[in-house]
Amino acid sequence: MKKKLIAVVLVFVISLTITYGCKKDIDNNGNTDNGKPDINGIGDYVYVAETLPIPDDIKNIQNLIYIDNKLYFVSTFESTTYFPIGDVSDEVVMDDFYNPKYSEIFAMNLDGTDVNQLPDYTSPIDVAPGNTSFHIIVDMIIDTSNNLWVLEFWEHWEQTPEAVSDYSSGYALRKLDLTGAELLTVDINNVISKQEEFTETDNPIFNQVQSIITSINVDTDGNIYVLTALTDEYGFSTFGEIVYVLNNNGDIIYSESLIIVLSGQLNRLSDGRVACITHYPNDDGISMLALREISVPEDEDNETERDTTIVGGMIIEGFNQDAFSSSGDFEAFISNDFSLFGIETESYEVVKLLDWLDINIDVNNGGVESIIKLPDERIICNVRLPMSTRLYVLTKTPKSEIPEKITLTLAAYGMNNQAELRSMVAKFNSENDTYFIEVVDYMDYNIGPDDFAGLIRLNTEIVSGKIPDIISLVGMPYNTFAGIGLLEDLYPFIDNDPVYNRSDFMEGVFRAAEIDGKLYQVFPTFSISTILGSPSVLGSGMGWNLDDLRAVLDANPSAIMPFGFGYFTTKTQFLRSMIQHNIDEFINWRNGTANFDTDSFIEMLKFVNNNFPLEYEDIDLKALGIEPWETHPSYLVPRGFQIIEVMWFSDFGNYQYRKEFFGEELVFKGFPNDKRSGGSSISFSKGLAITTASEHKDVAWLLLRDLLDEDFQIKYQSNHTSHSFSTNKTRFNNVAAEWMDENSSVLNNPFTGEPLYAPLTQADVDLLLELINTLHSTINNSPLDWAFWDIISESAVDYFNGIRSAEDVARIIQSRMVIYVSERS
C-alpha cells in the first residue's frame, strides 16, 4: 500500500508542478524571495503565556501603556439604562434606543494587582450613569516626558418624555499627568471640518459618510499628529484617510493623504518620528504593507510628491490584521489571526515572533486589542473575548526549558476562514498536558493568488513520508486522498466512542459522505444541493430521469426561463451539476475507471445543449419584460416564467420561503439520472480527517469529535449568518422543533418582530428527512479538482459551439478521463 501511495501521489505532484510552478527559495533571513516570512523561522525559543488577573467588572481593555513598572489602560463601560431616540410617541424598534457609554483610565501593577482608576481624571462632559451622554477614549498614547495624551469623543443631548433635543458632539484632545489631571487641551475639531471638504462632491456615496478621528500621536518636537478617516453611516468601510499635523495651538501646519492605514493607528518610532503602516497593492495586485513616515516638509512650498516609505514589500496574510506601537528592539508589532510579527528597529525587517496557537491563545473570537513590550523582553497583550477580555504576559523562554509534548500535525490549506478550527486547536492544546497539535497552513507557501505551491509542497511531503496526523479537507483534493488510502475510516471511532454512536447523527448525511461504505471525514453542518418545484408541475415523488424532465418542459411552454436565471443555468454549469450529483455513474476512484463514452452521457450533452444558454447574456431579459432586479425565483415563479429551481438548500427558512412563492407543497426531484433516484447531494466546508499513517489516531479523534458536539454546532451556527443543517441529530431536531413552534422567534423578522414565516408542519419535517435519507453523494470543491472539470468543459464547449459531435466529445472526454482518474486512484 505504501508503495502505491508514493508512486501515485508522485505522478500527481509532477503533473501539478508542470502546470503551476514550484515553491520559491527561502533566503538566509528566513524570507521567501517575495519578502514573506518563512513559517518555520521562529528560532530556538518560544513564548510562554500566563494569564494576568483583572477585576471582574473590567470587560474590555484598550490602549495598554507601560510607564515605570506600571500598566495604564482604558476601559469603557455601558450604562444599564437605554434611552429612546426621537419622538417616543412613535412606534420604535431596538435601533431607536441608545445605550450611553463612558470610559475610564486605570493603572495597575505588572502582576495584575492594585488596579485603580486615575484619581484626577474627569471626562469633558458629565457622564454619570443615567445621564443621556456618551463619552469614549478613542486613543491614548504616552509622550517622551511620560505624559498621557487622550483622544476623546463625546455626545450629549437633552432627553424629555417626548423627544431628544439640544444634541451636540465633538472631539477633545488633552494632555494629562499620571494622576489623570489635565495639563493641556488642544482643539482639534477643525480637522473634522477640513476632512469634510473631501466629501464635497456630486458622488452620491459621499452623502452616506461621516468624518471620524481614529488615532493621535506626538513627536519629539511637540508636533501633534491626528489621523482622520471617512466611514459609512454605520462606522464600517473606512476610507479617505488623511493625517494632519498640528501645533500646540491646534493650528494645522501640514496634511497628507494616505492609503488605508492598518488599524487606523499612528506609531511613534524609537527615534521620535511618527509613522504608520499602510496597505498598498504591488504590480501583481497583491496587498502589501509598508512602514511609512509622516513628516513635515522643510520647505512648506514644496508640493512635489515625496517618498516617505521606510520599508515596504511586507506580505502578512490573514484576517484581523492590527498594528501596535512598540519599543526597544521593535518599531511596531503586527498581529493577525495566526501570528505576531515585529518590525526590527535598525533593519526594519519583519520578524515572526510567535504563532498564537503555539502558545494556546485563541484570538479568533474578538482579536488582539493591545500589545506592549516591557524592558525585560516580556510582552503583554490583551485579547478580546465575546463578553470580556483577557490579559496575557508572554515570556521568551528557550525551547530546551519547555516540557516536551507529543506533537500531532494538522495540515490545512487556508486557515483564514477557519476560526472555529483554530479555536478548537487552542482549546485542545491548553487542556492537554501530554499532546500538542501543531497546525501547518500550506497556503502560507503560495506565492501568488493563482498559485498552488502550498498544495504541491504538502503532496511532496506526503511522498517523502512526512504525513500529517490530521487533515482539514477545506480546499483539499479529498477524492484523491481517499482513493489512495491516505485517510482513515472514522466509523470505528464513532462506534467505540464512550458517548456517541452512529444513531446520534444524521445517518443519511454520513451515508452520502461515504466512499465504498467508509466515512473518511466528519463535519458539523451540511447543505443540500437539489432541484425542487411544485408537485402539480414536476410530478410527485423524488427522482426523475431526462425523459421525465423533458416531458415537464414540453408541457409548460409558457415557462420561458424554466430553470430561472443565475448560477447553474448555463450549458457548462448545468452539465457540471449533472455530473457532480451523479458522480458515481461516471467515476470509480477506487478502481481508477471512468464511464463517459455511453449513450446516457451523450443524451445528457444533447439535453443540456438544447435547453440552456451558452452564457448568461444569451438571455434577453428586457425583451421578456424582466427588470434586472426581478431575476430571483420569487419574481419569476409567480409570473410563470420559471417552474424549476436549482438551489443550495441550507436551512428551514429556505424551505418555508420556497413554499410561499411556489404556492403549495414542494417536491424535491434532484438532478435527473437513469435510476430515477437520488440526484441531490450534500456540501460541507469544515471536514476533518485522520490519516492512516498517524501513530496517535485515538488522540486525533479527540479533536475531530468536537465537530460533532451539540454545543459546538450551536456556537458554530451562531457565528455564521448563513446557517446550515446540523449533523448532530439532537441539534437538528431541536432546530426543527423551533420552526414548528408558532410562538418561536425564528419565524419573525429579527428587526421588526413581525411574522415572516408560517410554522413548519410535521409533514414538512418528514419530507425533509426523506430528502436527507435519499442523499447519495457529496460535492467537494478543491482547486486541484478543477483540472477534472476543465477536461469536461473544454471538450463539451466544442460540441456546444458546433465544432464536434456529441459522440466525438464523449469519446474524447473518456480517453482523457481514464488517464486522469487512473493517476489519482
Phi, psi and omega in degrees: 000317183296321179295320180295319179302310183296316183295315184291315182292329177298317176300318179300314181293317181299317181296323179290321181297319178297321185282318194244353181096189185223176183293137177286155181289157176251132184276183184292343179269006179081018180249147170287167184288002170256011176088003183277132181299140176291135184288349179253015187263040185277332177106195186263021179224165175224164172259134177256127185260133172233149182269134174266135180288144173224154180300149183297331184279354177265105185263350180208151180223130174228160169057052176299136179223142176251127176216119171048058176064022176231150171255132175245142180204167178252140172227139183248137184241152178252139172291148178277357181258133175256137181244134177288147178250131178096195182287109186289353176283341178284159173290129184238156174241182188299327181295346181269013178244149184239132180249102183300145178232157176207148184251150173228158177250136183236157170233147179208159175287163182293341179267007178090002181266168174056057179272119183219147171290147174296124191293332186257007180277129173228148181281163181294340180225169180287114183239029178300141181306134182103341176280152178274073182218159182221127181213122176228150171269112183284321183208149175217129180226169178245138178264181185289349177258015180062036170260148176270137171244128181238134173258118186240142173242137181222152172224147179211143177207161175265130182248120174247170178299341183264319188195175174266141178214168176054046179287139175211155180205166178175176177251151173229136174241119184226146172260132184234154169274183187284358171265352183098359180289141183285130177252330184201143173238132179239124179282115182244009182293344177293336179289332175293317177299321179293317181296325182293342175298334180296333184270357181283084184208162178279353180294120185295340181298328183283351174283350183253011187249165174223152181267137179224162172249129187251335186201155176223160171198170178225146178259182183291342178271001180087004176289144182254130181250128183234121181261124179245163179206165172252140175228167172286179187293346179260001178089009179256181174056057179295136177201179177061042184281132179227135175256134178247139176253127184239156168269182184293345176272357181088008179282136178281120180252349180192150174214154183209131176279142184234155166285164188314126182268129181299123179066005184059039191239130171266140182241139171261126183280171185295334180267009175095351177287157177253137183216175174213164176254120186244156172270146167202146179275138175276187184296337179267004180082008179276135181288122181247165174242145178221140172272118189236129178281142172252111184223147179280125180298143177295323178262106184296337180273356182282104182258009179289152182291131183249141176267105181253017180288125177276313176211137180227179175085014177283136172241111176232107187271178179104162180272173175054046176286133180223148178244144181220144175293154180221193180202172177070243185285345187232138176281329181199157171253147171230128181239145169227193183296344188246320195218167173240130181241154173235143174261114186295149188293311186271317185271341185060021176283150177271122182242129175280125184264323184192160167259131182301321181295327182294337179249020172061036175250124180263110182257015189270342184271353180194327178103172179275130182267318183211149174219133174223155179247130180271160179301333181272017176080354176289154177241134175244131178220156171237139184246128181283130175251169184305321182233011183198193177220163180221132179262133178237144168247126184252122183249125179289121188225134176302142180300331182295340182267358182267129176304134183286142173238156174283124187261130170252140181258133175248116179267133180223161176230089180097087179272000183304318184255025182236054182299321182296322179294318178298320178294321178299315181294317179299318179295315179301311184294324182287335184261354186245123182271349186252323187242152181221132178259119177261126180265128174244112180266108185286349173291339176299339181270357177290145181262322182223175184294338182248022186258147179244030183300325181295315179292325176297317180297316179302313181292327175297318179294323177297318178300320183281358178097001177270083187256130180292164177278323184229145177232126168278120190274006176296120180076004182265154177282078188301314182299322178295313181300317180291320183295328182268006177080022181282335190253146182272141173291127186265351178303316178301327179290321176294317182296328183262003181291139182291343184246316190261156163220174188300328183289352177282352186236166179288095190297325178297326179291314179294326176298320179296331181274355181291153167233117183054041176079007180243144180257111186261356178208154172239156187205153187277326185220169181208158171236163183241130174257124186205177170243131182223170178176199181270137177300328181293340180257314186267346184095158182276163176083149180278148176090145175195171175242183184295326178296320178297315181295319180296324179294322177296316180296319180294328182280352183228065183293339180284347177280085188286344172230069191300329181261003181084198185226132177132206183300145182085352194251023165252168184305307184291325181292316181291324177298317178300316181296320178301317181288316180303317185279352177226039189300329182295339178286342187244332186228137168237099186294327183291318181270348179071037182242156178233155186216069182251339183274067185226159176299325181296316181290322178298318178297324178297316178301315182293320179298313181298318182296327184274347190236001183224152176282157177289321178223164179302319186291354175293341181268117180273090183298319183299319180295335179272358182075027182251122177284156182303330182272004183252027182269355178286147180306331180296339173268318189283321184295310180299335180271359177082001179289329184235139179235350184227138174239129173260120191207160166270124186249111193239346176200176184293333177296323175303318182295310182296322180297318180293323177300324182294309186273345170278342171082007179194187177299158183258160170229135179259106183270330185074181178278140186298146171207165186297333184276351185055038180217156180064229179087356174245149185226164177252155174226145177209158189234002185232037183286142174239145180226156174251138181273152178293339182277348183296138176268001184226052184297320181295325177289317178301322179299329179300329176282313185298323184295338178298329178299334185265355183289138181300315181297321178297317182292327174297313180295318180300314181293326180291339180273356184234124182292330177262093185288153172239169178288149179275144173277339176285121187296322179298316179296316179302312182293324179295319178293319177300319179296323176301317182287343177270347181274116184295343179262005184286143180290339182294343180275354187253157172295123185294342183266320184256341184079359180285148179301135181244325181231154168279151179297150172292151171258166177297327177296323177298311181297319179298321179295319179295320178294323176297318176301313182299324182283351175265354182297139184221004180206165179240156175247117180243131181243099174248144175306330182279351173273352183297327179299326177301312182284332176298320180300316183288311187291321180300317181286319182297324180299327176299322177288315182298331179267005177079014181279322180229162176279163178298322180294319179294318180296319179299318179294320180294315179299317180299315182298314181289324185287329177301316179294314183300311185290320182296328179288341186243018182236000000 
